[in-house]
Amino acid sequence: MFSIGQLAIVSIISHLIFIFITWKVVQTINIDPLIRKGRGTEARVMLLLITIVIGAGVSRFFLEILQWSQDLIYLF
């Protein structure tokens, strides 16, 4: 069982890793046809925010699976 500090470190590292992975995947998507001329900065900010939302969501999913699998010992 993790202490609060250990869980915080694992959560931070997990979020950062999944956000980084999501950023790499999002960069492979060609969104140039969707961007209006002169709106490149806004498009990058939007991609950054979408990356954070997706990466944090995936990270939370894996952290919850980890927690639930550790809680299974209390079932029996």
C-alpha positions in Angstrom: 0.0 0.0 0.0 1.3 3.4 -1.0 1.7 6.3 1.5 0.3 9.6 0.5 3.7 11.0 -0.6 4.5 7.9 -2.7 1.1 8.0 -4.4 1.6 11.7 -5.2 5.0 11.1 -6.8 3.6 8.1 -8.8 0.6 10.3 -9.9 2.8 13.2 -11.0 5.2 11.0 -13.0 2.3 9.1 -14.5 0.5 12.2 -15.7 3.7 13.7 -17.1 4.6 10.5 -19.0 1.1 10.1 -20.5 0.9 13.8 -21.4 4.3 13.5 -23.2 3.2 10.3 -25.0 -0.1 12.0 -26.1 1.8 15.1 -27.3 4.0 12.9 -29.5 0.9 11.2 -30.9 -0.9 14.5 -31.5 2.0 15.9 -33.4 1.7 13.2 -36.0 -1.8 14.3 -36.9 -2.0 16.7 -39.8 -4.2 19.6 -38.7 -2.9 22.1 -41.2 -6.0 22.0 -43.4 -8.2 22.8 -40.4 -6.2 25.9 -39.3 -7.1 29.3 -40.6 -4.3 31.5 -41.8 -2.8 33.6 -39.0 -4.3 31.4 -36.3 -1.3 29.1 -35.8 -0.6 30.1 -32.2 -4.2 29.5 -31.2 -4.1 26.1 -32.8 -1.0 25.2 -30.9 -2.6 26.3 -27.6 -5.7 24.2 -28.4 -3.5 21.2 -29.2 -1.6 21.6 -26.0 -4.9 21.8 -24.0 -6.3 18.8 -25.8 -3.1 16.9 -25.1 -3.3 17.7 -21.4 -6.9 16.6 -21.1 -6.3 13.3 -23.0 -3.0 12.5 -21.2 -4.4 13.2 -17.8 -7.5 11.2 -18.5 -5.5 8.1 -19.6 -3.1 8.5 -16.7 -6.0 8.7 -14.2 -7.5 5.5 -15.8 -4.2 3.6 -15.2 -3.8 5.0 -11.7 -7.4 3.9 -10.8 -6.8 0.4 -12.3 -3.6 0.2 -10.1 -5.5 1.3 -7.0 -8.4 -1.1 -7.7 -6.1 -4.0 -8.2 -4.4 -3.2 -4.9 -7.8 -3.1 -3.2 -8.8 -6.5 -4.4 -7.0 -8.1 -1.4 -9.9 -6.7 0.8 -12.5 -8.7 -1.2 -11.8 -11.9 0.6 
